[in-house]
Amino acid sequence: MFRYTDLSFDEVSGVARFRYALDDLTFEEVVEFPPAPLTGDRRATFRRVLELLHIVAGTSYYKVAAPPLACSDTVALAAGARAYVRDLYTHGLAEFAYRNDLPHVLSLEPRFPEAPAPAPVRAEGAPLVCVGGGKDSIVSVEAVRRAGGEPVLFAVNPNWIIEGVVDASGLPSRYARRRIDPQLFELNKAGAYNGHIPVTAINSLIAVGTAVLHGFGPVVMSNERSASSPNTVWHGHEINHQWSKSEAAEAGLRDALAAHAGLSDGYFSLLRPFAELHIAKMYAPITRYDHAMTSCNRAYLLRGATARWCGDCPKCRFVFLALAPFVERDRLVDIFGKDMLADPAQLPGYLELVGLDGHKPFECVGEVEESLVAVELLRGDPAPVLAGIASAVPPGGWPSEEQARAAFTPAGRGLVPPAFHGVLDALG
């Protein structure tokens, strides 16, 4: 049995502690918020956000053994937030279940006592824009700035890449630190279950907590519409590596924040209506971050100013391809340190991206159709990888005119609140 036990928060230091139990094992996770004084109303809202964060962060410890029961006797949950917590496990841990062959996780129903509904509050103040170091969040930052929104930038456990992007922006920032219980790493070494968790949901709630604590406005994410596209289907369930970045997860977290913390419009993704290829086109005119940005997850483990891109992973391949129709090749090579499309060794990975070999990689990459649209936009380019893809596409396998248009047509306004419609419309 996995249990949520208790949480505490020190207002002077800004340190929150979240405690869990897995049979006779106990865990403690620590989140260090940038300290700020709390008033009565904000104190109550912040406490409710911490309770949601406690529940969401628990997925890291539940997966050690993935028992059939997850529950709490002390941490209560408002009724309107239960659907999100169920989805957090069944969809947010679906890739973990798939890779470890644990189908029972797909039907898990966590149990919590019921908490009363809170008083409603609204997020007002400067927007807190989450920055991951890649092109998407940069597009959001610059869009909010152009609209006069005076954004404050935010990250959890910022590394040299994120700090470089923040420095390049010249904007104010706030950072939080998340420390996972070190026992988790030892248990993983000893053979405990391990795998992908809905980390974006965890970081999102740390951001919302920071916004409430400091009196900022809404948390602005940069999750695009392709994040809702699954990688594969298993036991009748869609397995989506990016579930916690999907529109369903965004809607669920917004509902949970409203139901459990009373917070309306406190969290949304500005780029939800757009495809990755469209966002790449938006990034093209922005040059101030070329020396700092990266979308490569492996780069977070590397060191040195020349190691921002590993040059051999699905993210590097996709971002290079998405930017290639809109950015001069010399500039791209300067950003990445190599020409990905000139390297024949990259072809097998690109064939996965365009859906000609296996399923879409378990990575944060765009949809198969928009990868093919990017290749089609580069027709006539003699790069070996592009020639290899073109020769592998079967007759009738190229995107239709409708699919090509869709790659650059916003799909509505997503869940962007009315106050930000002007920012959104300027992007579209």
MOBEL-V543261 format. One record per helix or strand. SS is the DSSP state (H for helix, E for strand). FROM is the first residue (numbers start at 0). TO is the last residue. If there is no record, write none. Layout:
# MOBEL-V543261
ss=SS from=FROM to=TO
ss=SS from=FROM to=TO
This chain:
# MOBEL-V543261
ss=E from=1 to=9
ss=E from=14 to=21
ss=E from=24 to=31
ss=H from=39 to=56
ss=H from=58 to=61
ss=E from=69 to=71
ss=E from=76 to=77
ss=H from=78 to=89
ss=H from=93 to=99
ss=H from=102 to=106
ss=E from=110 to=110
ss=E from=113 to=114
ss=E from=120 to=121
ss=E from=127 to=129
ss=H from=134 to=145
ss=E from=151 to=155
ss=H from=159 to=168
ss=E from=172 to=178
ss=H from=182 to=188
ss=H from=198 to=213
ss=E from=218 to=220
ss=H from=224 to=227
ss=E from=231 to=233
ss=E from=236 to=238
ss=H from=242 to=244
ss=H from=246 to=260
ss=E from=262 to=263
ss=E from=266 to=268
ss=H from=275 to=283
ss=H from=297 to=300
ss=H from=313 to=323
ss=H from=328 to=335
ss=H from=339 to=341
ss=H from=343 to=352
ss=H from=367 to=376
ss=H from=383 to=391
ss=H from=400 to=405
ss=H from=417 to=426
